[in-house]
Amino acid sequence: MVEKKCFLLTILIVVVVLMFTIRPAQAATVLSLAEIASEFHTVYGRNPSNDELDYWKSRRTDKKTAVAMLGAMYSAKAEASKISTGVVTATGKDLAKYVTRAFQEVYGRLPKANEKAWWVARAVCGGFKKYSDMVGSMKFHKASKVTMGAGGKEQFCAPKSSSDTVGLNSNLGISGNKSGPYVRIGVYLAPKYVTIASSNKFTFQYSGGKKVFAPGETAKVVSSGGDYIITGPKGFKKALDNAPKFVPSGGTIMEVANYVDKGASGTNYNRFRGNIIVQRDSAGKGLWAINEIRTEDYVRGIAETSDNAPIAFQKALAVAARTYVLNHTSLGGRQPHNGFDITNTPNDQWYRGFNNEKNTPEFSSSINATSGQVISYNGKLIPALYFSGSDGRTRSAKEVWHSSKFPYLQSKPDPYGGKTLRGHGVGMSGDGAVNYARKENWDYKKILHYYYTDVKLEKGY
């Protein structure tokens, strides 16, 4: 038996030697399709199919001679003979070695060079925990009638940062209340007056006294002669020279009764947690109704997502929205002359208050899961900008606003962002982030670290 094995081994060596010696030397030129078909016939004993010819055509970039192409074909044939649906125990980066095997198992053919490179990049960057995960992902792509997705190694290898959220960082200046500091949101510029109401009690306090409004009662604020005139039921009237504040009792939800912001369902988004302050517009255009509210309660009212979005995106949005408002609050607000930090419009962040919160319970859960988490750069909060969708890439702050003050807002490939730029294009792409979560299973930390360069996630409170 030993002699027979030695004889077979000798024959194999002779065949290999002959294969590489009896052929004339090949110049490193691009092989023709006829030459590729000839080499294929030598190895497989038949002509290649169109798919097979396509594949080997793609390999001409790295197999530039007939000898090199022949060797690759023999190697592929040997690999194909091993393919079975049995369990493969490879994990981590080792999975890159099994991309060809998995691809042929799922698609019934060898991967083209670009297909193989895409799946290898995902495997090397830790996109799969085990072989069955890789096969499952390929089956998902096959069901979508594609052989690979978008993006490349830069996205796949973006840090997951599973342990980068640290404990409380009091140096950020926002620690204290577990629901975060108060923020002030300009929700409505009324031309003549503001009417405040609630389904429960609320209080208006002034020097020397206070007025408690019963459920269903309203307070009306007008500006006259440099004063704020507050009127209420039973002939109540008070004049102040400073902006009045209306404070809810317990968990009372306040309402700006003469503010109309109706959605498609007919719901009027004019109810808010926290306090309502009324202040004159600095340009004399009327009175601002300002919602003074704890940060976490404010983020619950953000109307930039729905419960249908992936949880990872919801969490990423919660962190970005929280950081955005606190950044502006820490710098004194965008409209200090009008008494508030930011508006409730998409020019800042679309905020619709309590009624929006009721419609998005999943988003509220995502906010709870990331409570107090913010994005920092060199120990300071960033203006965590985001926008709807891109044309394939995001923009840097320098490109859009000609400013070098925001090194964390760099241009990034955004293959899932769409085909048309919608928004300023700086920071996190909404469509891009949603699809990274949905199609590539990115967690919220990886999303944030991809779109915001060299930042940290920290607990602010």
C-alpha positions, 0 to 999 in steps of 0.5 A: 500500500505504501509503495502504491501511494509513493507511485501515485505521488510521483506521477502527480509530481511529474504531471505538475512539473510537465504542466509548468515546463512544457508550455512556452513562457507567457508574456504578462498580456491580457488573455483572450476569451478563447485562451480562457476557454481553452484553459477551462477545457483543459481543467474541466474537460468541457466548455465554460458556461457564460457565467463561468466565462464571465468569472474567469474573464474577471480574474484576468486582472490578477491571473495575467498568464495562461499558467497562472490562470490554469493554476487558479482553475485547478485550485477552484476545481479542488475547492468546489469538490469540497463544497457541501452543506455541512457545518463549517466551524470557521469564525471571525476573520478566518471566514474570509477563506470560505467566501468562495465556498459560501458564494458557490453554495448559495449562487451555484457559481464562483464569485466574480472578482468584485463580488469576492472582494466585497464579501471578503471585506465584510468577513475581514471587518467582522461582519459575520460571527460564523459561517452560517451567518455569512451564508444567511447574508448571501441568501438575503442578497440573493432573495433581493436579486443581487450578489452583493451590497453597497459600500466597501471596507471603509464602512465595514471596518468602521469602529463598532466601539461596543465599549466606548460609552464611558461613565458620567463625564462632568467636564461636559458641563451637563451633569445633574438631573437624571433627565438632563438640563432644561432646554428652551424650544421656540414652538410658535410665533403668535402674531397677537396673543398666546393662549395657554391651557391644560387638562389639569391644573397649572400655575402662573407665579408672579412677584407677590403671588400666584394664580392657579388655573383649574383644569379647562381654564385658559390663560391669555397673554398679550403685549401692550405698552411694553408689558405682558398682560395675562388674563384669565377666568373670573376677571383675573388680570395681571401686568408684568414687565418680564416674560411670564412662565406657566408651570404644570402641576405634577405630570400635567401636559401643557397646551398652546391652545391657539397654535395649529400644527396638524398632521395627516391624521388630523392630530394637532401637535400643540401639547407639550411636557414642561413649562410654557414661557411667553416672550416678545419677539425681538423684531416685533413680530409677535409673541413666542410660545417657548417650551422649557423642558428637560432634555430627555422629554424634549428628545421624546417629542422629536418627529425625525423618525417613526417606529418603523425605522430600525432600532439602531437608527432610532438610537443613533438619532436619539444620541444625535438629537440630544447632542445637537440641542445640548451643544446649542444650549451650552453655547447660549442658544441660537436665538438668545435674543428671543429667549430660546435655544433652538426652534421646533422646525427642520431648520433645527430639529423637527419637534412636535411634543407630547402627541408625537411622543404618544405615536412613537413608543418604540422611539421612546424606548430607544431614548431610554436605552441611550439616556444621557449619551452624547457625542463629544470631540476633544472634550466638547459637545458637537453640533451633531448635524444630520439630514434626510438623504444623499446622492451617494456621499455626505459633505464636509462642513468645509465644503458646504460652509467653507469652515475648518472649525468642524473636523468631525464633519467630514465627507463620507461615502454614503451608498445607501443614502439615495440618489438625490441630495436632500438637505445640507448633506453634512453629518449623518445621512438619515437614509444611509443610517437606516439602511446600514442598520437594516441591510448591514446590521450596524449598531447605533455606535458604529453608525455614529462613529462612521458619520462623525469622525474621531468622536467619543460617546459619553454619558453627559448625565 
